[in-house]
């Protein structure tokens, strides 16, 4: 186990080092096109020198044409570079506290796209060039480059008009995104140079789970808080104030709690549990306890976490539309509050794989009606829970291997001959067929399915 931890720590250090290198390379002013141009120019110069023949009439013409092309190229590159430098210096010289304005709006919930409107009041665009931007989150993780091509003010003179852009921003993970910094790029028209500058921003957005429209059967609630809905089976109801109440003349003296009388000189009686044919609340549990080391193959486990959150929210949303109230019990402490968002969506969005609260200490069989488990739920802990559940408990087993379900043959053909995968999830799906994690996950799912069949419970496999 120590060897595994050392491998994980080494992998994390290498990954962090690569992130730092990628971040600081953004400020290198010469782009790949410029390096290729210099290399081609050098090869052409060497080729002309090696083929130099004094008596050849073609050499003089070729040398003259090469000189004309060289002078023309230098002139164009100089104009392109000068306009890029002027735009960059103008933005850096505008000593304003708020150099950038961001406005994020959800535009496509299905594809996790956001409308990002960006305003740069004190910026100009290089001549026939580009101004681009990246947003930074999770320290040095960067978004794709976003182009700012519009103007805030429509006027002939570019100085003072400002730049704006409306872009689609893709957020792959279900979590809170805190954008703490942005990088602005002033690029020339030939895409040879890129002058970057870092600008602080303060913007956050919560990417919440989305409903997958699973159908659920009617589930009986177990917890009684208000006598609203009549149920088919009687449930136990707790007594008043920790099952005690003040002594009355009609009470049985045998139920007097003498320990409390000796301490407080108050006569109280123990109120027994009663059988009530009414129930009002269904308690919904979803465990995020992960029995494996999630740092190994972190990108796969993160994609599984996104799929699990979507499934849990789908089930909760479907049940909450019925006549009784559904209460979600989280296994983590979530303190964030987002206006205009469902608190359960917020709680699920901020939940992570955890190793602190196992399912045996989290789920309460007496009051819990629904329990969502996943492929990495601890088998022994879950078996302990199921042995204390009655036949009205419903278990939703969410198979995380289905996160990467796809037509593998078609995926490989598309990748090799047609086009590359469009995002990281598609790339993981294309590698999932031969990935070692697939076989261990399927083995765990088979063991869980076998164990769930031993108990007389309502089990649904998703």
Secondary structure, DSSP 8 states (H G I E B T S, - for coil): -HHHHHHHHHHHHHHHHHHHHHHHHTT-SB-HHHHHHHHHHHHHHHHHHHT--TT-HHHHHHHHHHHHHHHHHHHHHHHHHHHHHHHHHHHHH---S---EEEEEEEETTTTEEEEEEEETT----TT-EEEEEEEETTTEE---EE--EESS--SS-TTT-EEEEEEEE--SSSEEEEEEEEEEEE-TTS-BEEEEEEEEEEEEE----------------B-SSS-EEEEEEEEE--STTTEEE--TTS-GGGB-HHHHHHHS--EEE---EEEEEE-EEEEEE--B-SS-TTTTHHHHHHHHHHHHHHHHHHHHHHHTSSSEEEEE-SS------TTS-HHHHHHHH---BSSS-HHHH--TTTEEEEEEETTS-HHHHHHHHTT--TT-EEEEE-GGGGG-S-HHHHHHIIIII---SSHHHHHHHHHTT-HHHHHHHHHHHHHHHHHTTS-SEEEE-
